[in-house]
């Protein structure tokens, strides 16, 4: 995978992190939990993040930055909002509000992202 393509995938992940965070901005957990449209939208962004991470993980093994958990992140491509997700809505909220901002910072500071 070319360096520019790697950067595009990482930019896609960062863009989707920003989008999912914007979709829940100024909302409490209760607001999030009661808003079906926002939950569906958030899961859609998580799927896109997971797909980009999956593609990076499969194609960059030889230059993988071990500080990025792309393999685990790629599991998000299976995120679906349904009854099962409703039961884990607190986990999704924590992922969006706590884990994704940290992940965004890690990506921006990673060797993969800074490669030109």
N, C-alpha and C positions, 0 to 999 in steps of 0.2 A: 504494500500500500504506500502510495506516495505521501510525502510529508504534508503536502497541501490537503490531500484527502483526509488524513488523520486530523488535521486542524479543523476541517469542515465538520467532521463528526463531533469533535469536541465542542465546537461552536454551536452545533445543533443541540447538544446536551445542555450547554449553558443557556441557550435561548429558551429551551423548554423549562428549565429550572426557573428562569425569570417569569415565564408565562404562568406556570402553576402557582408560583408565589403571588403574582399579581391577582390571580383569580380568587385567592383567599385573603387578600390584604384587607385589614381592618375587620376581619371576622373572628369571632370567638369559635371555640370548638363546637359549641351548641349551634351557632349559626351554620357552620360547615355541615354538621350532622343533619340538620333539618333541610338543607338545600340540595335537592336531587340534581339539579342542573350543574351546580358547582362540583359536586362529587363525581359526576360523569365526566365533566371536563378535566378535572384533576387526574382521573384514571387514564384518560386519553393522552395527556401530557406524559404521564409516567410510562405508558406504553412506548411512546416515541423516544423517551430517554433510554428505555431498556433496549429498544431496537438498535439505536445508534451505538450503545455500549456493546451489544452483542456483535455487531459488525466489526467494531474496533477490536474486540477481544479475539475474534476468530482470525483476523487478518494481521495482527500486529504482535503476535507472540514473541517474535525474535527481538523486538525492541520495547516490549511492554514495560511500562513504569510500574514497578511493584507497589508503589504507594497508592495507586488507583485501584479500587476494587471493581474493575469493569466486569469481571465474571459474575459477581454477586449482583451488580447493578443491571446486568443484562436480563436477570430474572424478571425485572419490571415489565418486560415486553409482554408478559402474560397477565398483566394487571387488567382486571375487568371489574366494573362496578356492577355488583349483583348482590343477592342475599348473603353470599359468603363474604363478600367484601364489607357488607354492612356490619357483620359481626366483628370485623377487624378494623373498624373505622378509626378507632383511637390510634392504631398502629400507622394507618395511612396519614393521619393528622400529624403525628410525630415525625414521620418521614418527610412530609412537606415542610413543616415549620422548623425542624431541627436538623435533620440529616442532610437534606438537599442544599441548604445554604453552606454547610460545611463542605459538602462535596464540590460545590461550585468553586469555593476557594482553593480546594486541593487541586482541581483541574487547572485553574489559572496559574498555580504555582508549580505544576508538574513539568517534568522534562519533555513529555510528549507535546504539551501545549506550547512550550517555548521554542520548540524546534522550528527552524526556518531553513 
